[in-house]
Amino acid sequence: MIPMDKKRERDFLKVLGSKYTKDILEYIDEHGKGQYTEFREFANAHILNVRLRQLLKFKLIQHCMARKKLKREWYELTERGRMALRFLEEQVNLIEDLSEVVL
């Protein structure tokens, strides 16, 4: 794997910490795939478009399309996306564990 330059690394971490990233990744992980309309429960169209572009840019999800009688589009997690989701879940668990120690 090619190491990221510092700016790309910062951008990647920013996307991981952005609102709705974890929600979208979790939804796809739980359902195996997700369509744009299903993600509308998380965010408005503008934010959703930005977030999906970012997730695609960092190859955390992939855009899939099938055309038979009707055009169908959906998103799936990549292996990198699964790893990123596990990382986010570990971070949330760590924060929860630390907050219990502080109390």
Order of alpha helices (4+ residues) and beta strands (2+ residues): alpha-alpha-alpha-alpha-beta-beta-alpha
